[in-house]
Amino acid sequence: MDSIVTPLRQLLYVSSSNPSGAKIDVPTVVEQSRHNNALDGVTGLLWSDGKRFLQVLEGAADSVMTTFARIRADPRHHAIVVLHERNIEAREFGNWTMVQRRPGDDPDALDRKMRRLLEGASQTVRGNFLGLIAARP
Ligand SMILES: Cc1cc2nc3c(=O)[nH]c(=O)nc-3n(C[C@H](O)[C@H](O)[C@H](O)COP(=O)(O)O)c2cc1C
């Protein structure tokens, strides 16, 4: 029987919490995402300092598009800009992971964690994550 090969898609976007939207409770977002993404076979990485979000989504092209359409329509964040979108041979982020910078966290320890998580990632994805993290106040 012929198998249908669905291309794997990777999408990277950045956004900011919407001052006129509901306040973002990051643990709630993480909980929702973990649940939905596991069902949809979507993996990736979400980074947040509470104000800005950088997320990479990976999975079957239609699952990534459906997930991103939901995320894009979420009024809790705005100024959503797609930084990068491409077909990939293999997932660069095997798990769905959330990395959050909390006040009082050691920024260098977080940098190290991100570098480890980003080891298998493409230049563009790594560059965007590390660039945003480096711009820490
Ligand atoms: C920064 C940000 C990232 C999000 N990431 C995801 C995600 O990876 N997967 C997901 O299903 N929902 C994500 N959401 C939540 C969606 O926007 C939406 O609220 C949710 O998918 C609706 O889920 P429900 O239909 O189960 O209520 C994210 C929301 C924000 C603000």
PDBQT file of the ligand as one rigid body, heavy atoms in Angstrom, charges set to zero:
ROOT
HETATM    1  C1  LIG A 201       2.520  32.596  23.200  1.00  0.00    +0.000 C 
HETATM    2  C2  LIG A 201       1.479  31.535  23.026  1.00  0.00    +0.000 A 
HETATM    3  C3  LIG A 201       1.857  30.272  22.578  1.00  0.00    +0.000 A 
HETATM    4  C4  LIG A 201       0.916  29.257  22.404  1.00  0.00    +0.000 A 
HETATM    5  N1  LIG A 201       1.318  28.039  21.961  1.00  0.00    +0.000 NA
HETATM    6  C5  LIG A 201       0.395  27.080  21.754  1.00  0.00    +0.000 A 
HETATM    7  C6  LIG A 201       0.773  25.800  21.261  1.00  0.00    +0.000 A 
HETATM    8  O1  LIG A 201       1.935  25.505  21.014  1.00  0.00    +0.000 OA
HETATM    9  N2  LIG A 201      -0.222  24.893  21.065  1.00  0.00    +0.000 N 
HETATM   10  C7  LIG A 201      -1.526  25.154  21.334  1.00  0.00    +0.000 A 
HETATM   11  O2  LIG A 201      -2.360  24.292  21.117  1.00  0.00    +0.000 OA
HETATM   12  N3  LIG A 201      -1.906  26.335  21.817  1.00  0.00    +0.000 NA
HETATM   13  C8  LIG A 201      -0.980  27.303  22.039  1.00  0.00    +0.000 A 
HETATM   14  N4  LIG A 201      -1.371  28.514  22.541  1.00  0.00    +0.000 N 
HETATM   15  C9  LIG A 201      -2.789  28.670  22.948  1.00  0.00    +0.000 C 
HETATM   16  C10 LIG A 201      -3.671  28.943  21.758  1.00  0.00    +0.000 C 
HETATM   17  O3  LIG A 201      -3.523  30.297  21.378  1.00  0.00    +0.000 OA
HETATM   18  C11 LIG A 201      -5.135  28.672  22.099  1.00  0.00    +0.000 C 
HETATM   19  O4  LIG A 201      -5.525  29.419  23.215  1.00  0.00    +0.000 OA
HETATM   20  C12 LIG A 201      -5.341  27.216  22.413  1.00  0.00    +0.000 C 
HETATM   21  O5  LIG A 201      -4.746  26.405  21.458  1.00  0.00    +0.000 OA
HETATM   22  C13 LIG A 201      -6.842  26.886  22.480  1.00  0.00    +0.000 C 
HETATM   23  O6  LIG A 201      -6.936  25.593  22.963  1.00  0.00    +0.000 OA
HETATM   24  P1  LIG A 201      -8.355  24.914  23.250  1.00  0.00    +0.000 P 
HETATM   25  O7  LIG A 201      -9.100  24.952  21.940  1.00  0.00    +0.000 OA
HETATM   26  O8  LIG A 201      -7.984  23.548  23.706  1.00  0.00    +0.000 OA
HETATM   27  O9  LIG A 201      -8.995  25.755  24.312  1.00  0.00    +0.000 OA
HETATM   28  C14 LIG A 201      -0.443  29.531  22.700  1.00  0.00    +0.000 A 
HETATM   29  C15 LIG A 201      -0.818  30.803  23.132  1.00  0.00    +0.000 A 
HETATM   30  C16 LIG A 201       0.121  31.802  23.315  1.00  0.00    +0.000 A 
HETATM   31  C17 LIG A 201      -0.311  33.154  23.790  1.00  0.00    +0.000 C 
ENDROOT
TORSDOF 0
